[in-house]
Amino acid sequence: MLGFLKKKLKDSIKKFSKKVESEEKAKPVPKAKEKKPAKPVKPEPKKKIKKPLEIIEKEIEHIKEEQEGVLEEQETEEIAEELPEQEVESIQEPVVKPAKLEQEEEIEEELHVEKPKIGLRQRLFKKITQRKIEAADLDGFFEEMEPDLLQANIAFEVIQFLKDQLRKSLEGREIKRSHVEDEITKALEIGLLKTVDQGRVDIEAVIKKCKSNNRPAVVVVIGFNGAGKTTSIAKLANYLKNKNYKPVLAAGDTWRAAAQEQLEYHGEKIGVKVIKHQYGADSAAVVFDAVKHAEAKGLDIVIADTAGRTHTNTNLMDELKKVCRVNKPDLKVLVVDSLTGNDAVEQAKTFDAEIGIDAVVLTKVDVNERGGAILSVAYAVKKPILFLGMGQKYEEFEQFDAQKFVKSLVE
């Protein structure tokens, strides 16, 4: 089941992980340049003790008063020899710093603030063991994976949604190279879960609510020709009967030859009564009579079959609207053949737009290797998946668990 999709997801994750893990790892770390032996440095002459500027100025003034210009010049030269170059310039043109700058320098000197430094060894270790996921990495990942996802019948809009989710989760993140596969698997799992987890319909809660109002719950089952509606109805009735609820079936498909006999056959097998009219009768009337029968007998739920129809057949869609208008169902359940592929999305969208569906049942999942329709239909109509039909036996009807389903895809 879903083997093709599982394999493609797993292969894509592994391929991307290996690429990220190995990239830049194999590149040699640039060698540090060899230092040439330093040239011998001549020892600098010892500097004399610096005199404060105030004392120097006073000495110059004193010299000016006692000696002539030549002596003054000689003394200035002697003082200049004792002072560093900057202090001589400051004597000639004293520089006054702004008060704000002086305060900042004083504070920095007092606090001795230093910025934390990352050593070369730490930087190299981080570069080798960690990898920043860039947008180009994710674009490359999806460029390789997109054809496989389309081949698995995943709609383009779902692929685009998964792209956006992975960008939000991974782009710009520093990830340890050894953890890349785990991280991308987690991110993809979150994206897939958001795709298929469209809430939950508790059919038992619906039955109990209707029962508290002294009436049976009404479920109308709709879908395309050959999707597996009749079998799914029998499986649902069997599922509820095993939980001690009392169902009745309405043979609302009055068009297809042998449709009523098929439903009666299933009813006899599971021990559930079927209400029917003649072929060609009004489908809405058949369901209405089944509801009256359930009220009279104190039954819990009416599950109504309807004629299979294409989503483009206007007359049959109008008939279905009448069934819902007359009987006001508590749930409208769309049955979709999971092998249909991307056309299942168009079916689901049209039925939802015309009738307004509440939940989806996907059939033939056990023989579906691709599985994309399950993701695509749930995302397209934003309605919960109620059950998965797994085979021909009545017990092969599994309540959908979004987390379990996604886990099975990425494990």
PyMOL commands that set and color helices and strands:
alter all, ss='L'
color gray80, all
select helices_A, chain A and resi 3-22+53-66+69-82+85-92+99-111+120-129+135-151+156-170+177-196+203-212+229-241+259-270+283-297+314-327+343-354+365-367+372-381+402-410
alter helices_A, ss='H'
color red, helices_A
select strands_A, chain A and resi 130-132+174-176+217-223+247-252+274-275+301-306+331-337+359-363+385-389+397-399
alter strands_A, ss='S'
color yellow, strands_A
deselect
rebuild
show_as cartoon
